[in-house]
Amino acid sequence: MSGLQLAKAEVVVNERSDGSIIIRNKVPLADGPANLCTWLHQHAATTPDKPFLLERNPAGEWEGATYAEALSRVNRISNGMMALGLDPARTVAVLSENCIRMALFQLATMQIGLAVTPVSYAYSARSKTGGHIKHILDVTQPTVLVMSDADLHMPKLNQWDNKDLALYAFSNSDQHTNAHPFNALLAEEEPLTPAAQARFDEVTADTLAKIQFTSGSTNLPKGGYGNPRYAGVQPVGHRADVALSHRRRQNSG
């Protein structure tokens, strides 16, 4: 690490009278595709067999998906989401520990212009009430929630009325009458359908891509928002402001 060279920070710092500090990046945003998944399509075409996403299996071995495999699954999920006839003005949500299926679901929704809200796994695994989960769902009003283990998450979700929320799970959905298997979202078609491709092409750098909430360690979680010129934290309840655009995502990883 001794030879590592870091770029010099080029920022403007504004200290306000109320004690807040505003830091702005002086470096202009680099050009990039309007739709983040353009890169996935490009890499699947040029380096299809190169590993894209890897994770440890229960035996401790690495397994995952190449770019081509990831694109196939992402497109099938996108097509399946399109088949549900979801309102593009509404969000979707995912409640899961970090895993490949969580990543693929987020890419699949974002590439067709559906904003996704990741809900912290700890809000279920370490909570008896699931209060933070309900708060985030109330604020973002998703049409679909994908979860990891239905046996873990459904006891929290069943505490309130979810009749307008379609529930899918990576595992144990068969143990719960109101949860569907995640694989049911995967359409047979691997290329994007004409309808899905049209939605892909409609995505711009300012299309709402993700709603990211703070940890909620000191109070209720707050939605983080960003746009090409500004990023900050806005109190929850202002749904128009809890957004990360595709352009912002290009520069935030």
Summary of the structure (lengths in Angstrom):
residues: 253
radius of gyration: 19.2
end to end distance: 22.0
largest distance: 58.0
contacts: 740
relative contact order: 0.13
helix: 33%
strand: 23%
